[in-house]
Amino acid sequence: MGYAEGKLPEETTTIGKHPGQRPSPLGIASRVDGETALAIKDEVPEANYHYRSRLSIVKRPESTDSAVGNIAVVAAGTPNLTVAKEVFLVAQALGNQTELDVGVGVA
């Protein structure tokens, strides 16, 4: 999968497919709209769609977590929540210990 914005749902679902090969244990599609999320879910039932971050993640049981870091995602309130949540979920899908704090605003 990959960057979905500007692509048709069927274009997004074919990214990463290689005839005769096993599917990747981890797939991430970013900037996914609702229609594309449904198309991904039809193709890959284990896909999880995160509406706020517009992210679709497929993490199959055979995937191994290669990253081993600790990552804090810090944002200054809800205007930044979409991008902060996207970063948080990708870091988490890659196997990192993650923490999200969106209350770091300046008054």
C-alpha positions as CSV (number, residue, x, y, z in Angstrom):
1,M,0.0,0.0,0.0
2,G,1.1,3.6,0.0
3,Y,0.0,7.2,-0.5
4,A,-3.7,7.0,-1.4
5,E,-4.7,10.6,-1.9
6,G,-5.6,11.3,-5.6
7,K,-5.8,7.6,-6.4
8,L,-8.9,5.6,-7.2
9,P,-9.7,3.0,-4.6
10,E,-8.8,0.1,-6.9
11,E,-5.4,1.7,-7.6
12,T,-4.7,1.9,-3.9
13,T,-5.7,-1.7,-3.3
14,T,-3.4,-3.0,-6.0
15,I,-0.3,-1.3,-4.7
16,G,2.0,-3.9,-3.1
17,K,0.3,-6.9,-4.8
18,H,2.8,-9.1,-6.6
19,P,1.4,-12.2,-8.4
20,G,2.8,-15.4,-6.9
21,Q,4.3,-13.7,-3.8
22,R,3.0,-13.8,-0.3
23,P,1.4,-10.5,1.0
24,S,3.6,-8.3,3.0
25,P,3.2,-8.7,6.8
26,L,2.8,-5.0,7.2
27,G,0.9,-2.6,5.0
28,I,0.2,1.1,5.5
29,A,-1.9,3.4,3.3
30,S,-2.0,7.1,4.2
31,R,-4.5,9.8,3.2
32,V,-7.2,7.2,2.8
33,D,-10.8,8.4,2.3
34,G,-13.9,6.4,3.4
35,E,-14.5,4.8,0.0
36,T,-10.9,3.7,-0.3
37,A,-11.0,2.3,3.3
38,L,-14.0,0.1,2.3
39,A,-12.2,-1.1,-0.8
40,I,-9.1,-2.0,1.3
41,K,-11.2,-3.8,3.8
42,D,-12.9,-5.8,1.1
43,E,-9.5,-6.9,-0.3
44,V,-7.8,-7.3,3.1
45,P,-10.4,-8.1,5.9
46,E,-7.7,-7.7,8.7
47,A,-7.1,-4.0,7.7
48,N,-7.9,-1.4,10.3
49,Y,-9.0,2.1,9.3
50,H,-8.3,5.1,11.5
51,Y,-10.7,7.8,10.5
52,R,-9.1,10.7,12.2
53,S,-5.6,10.1,10.8
54,R,-6.9,8.8,7.4
55,L,-4.7,5.8,7.8
56,S,-5.3,2.1,6.9
57,I,-3.0,-0.4,8.5
58,V,-2.7,-4.1,7.9
59,K,-0.5,-5.9,10.4
60,R,-0.6,-9.7,9.9
61,P,0.2,-12.1,12.7
62,E,3.4,-13.2,11.0
63,S,4.8,-9.7,11.0
64,T,7.8,-9.0,13.1
65,D,8.5,-5.8,14.9
66,S,11.8,-4.6,13.7
67,A,11.9,-1.2,15.5
68,V,12.6,-1.1,19.2
69,G,12.5,2.6,20.0
70,N,10.6,4.7,22.4
71,I,8.8,7.6,20.7
72,A,6.8,10.4,22.1
73,V,4.5,12.2,19.7
74,V,3.7,15.7,21.1
75,A,1.2,18.1,19.6
76,A,-0.2,21.5,20.5
77,G,-3.9,20.6,20.7
78,T,-6.6,19.3,18.4
79,P,-5.7,21.2,15.2
80,N,-2.6,19.0,15.0
81,L,-4.3,15.8,16.1
82,T,-4.7,14.4,12.5
83,V,-1.0,14.4,11.8
84,A,0.0,13.5,15.3
85,K,-2.2,10.5,15.3
86,E,-0.9,9.4,11.9
87,V,2.7,9.6,13.2
88,F,1.7,7.8,16.4
89,L,0.0,4.9,14.6
90,V,2.8,4.4,12.0
91,A,5.5,4.3,14.7
92,Q,3.3,1.9,16.7
93,A,2.8,-0.4,13.7
94,L,6.5,-0.5,13.1
95,G,6.9,-1.9,16.6
96,N,8.0,1.1,18.6
97,Q,6.7,1.9,22.1
98,T,4.7,5.0,21.5
99,E,3.0,7.7,23.6
100,L,0.7,10.5,22.3
101,D,0.3,13.8,24.1
102,V,-1.8,16.4,22.4
103,G,-2.1,18.8,25.4
104,V,1.1,20.7,24.9
105,G,-0.4,24.0,23.8
106,V,0.8,27.5,24.4
107,A,-1.8,29.8,25.9
